[in-house]
Amino acid sequence: MRRMVVVLILVTAALLAHTPAGAQQAGPTPTPMPFLDGEPAPRLAGDLAMRTYSLDLYRSEGGLSVASVKGLAMAAEESLQRGGKVVGGYLTGRVAISFEPPQTGPCALRGITLSNQRTIRLFYGPVTDSGRVSSILAHELFHQIQHDYYGERDHRKADVILLEGMAAWGTADYFRTVDGEPQYRANVRAAQRAGELLPLTTSLERDCRTTTRSVIYDQWASFVEYLVVTYGRDRLDAAYRSSSGRPAGSSDYRAVYGKPLSQVEREWRVWVVGQ
């Protein structure tokens, strides 16, 4: 809790530092605000809207407005603290975020994290609801925390089931039903009852549609929850590090859980019935 309070104070200082001259009351010259140590963030194209303790925020023409970008700053820093508590580790350097015009088409992305480049790209128009953007940004920042916690080698070859499932599970607070339940849990339960669950090994390379991505992300989040609840976090970390590549199902489930993914998936489906 103390870490979060300190970071939010620092972000507030950054916001004040970007207030136009004359808007602040006269007083002693403030001392320079400290920034997160460690690996620096790259310089991106577009205009630098502001810097926070951990982040450099850029925008391009047609993307989110400058005011909206600045309005996301404190929420972004808070999401880093929340994500860090879930993962058990925090950023080891700064991150650059680029707010760009929305993509179009059935496979359009809302956000993507290039974690080894310490860069996040978000694709939203100038008047997009800030709460929606903040939720997706929390998910993408979670990926950067994963990278810094597991290390570049293990993270870059992580099984996408665990990569994306862990990020969706770990940011569930940003996606809840009106009753307060994680949205992914409600969606998966409904899909199970309708007989519409997809195989966990569904390939987003073969079916890149945004609708497919949303459905399988929910399932992967539920699967990660099942693994943590049933087998514990240590085994999840071991499975994450055991992967031979990015494709779904590439982790060594047999070595970690004593059974192949197909069997673990069947057991997860039974578990979902009781949710």
Buried (B, 14 or more C-beta within 10 A) or exposed (E): EEEBEEBBEBBBBBBEEEEEEEEEEEEEEEEEBEBBEBEBBEEBEBBEBBBBBBBBBBBBEEBBBBEBBBBBBBBBBBBBBBBBBBBEBBBBBBBBBBBBBBBEEEEEBBBBBBBEEBBBBBBBEBEBEBEEBBBBBBBBBBBBBBBBBBEEEBBBBBBBBBBBBBBBBBBBEBBBEEEEEBBBBBBBBEBBEEEEBBEBBBBBEEBBEBEBBEBBBBBBBBBBBBBBEEBEEEBBBBBBBBBEEEBBBBBBBEEBBEEEBEEBBEEBBEBBEEE
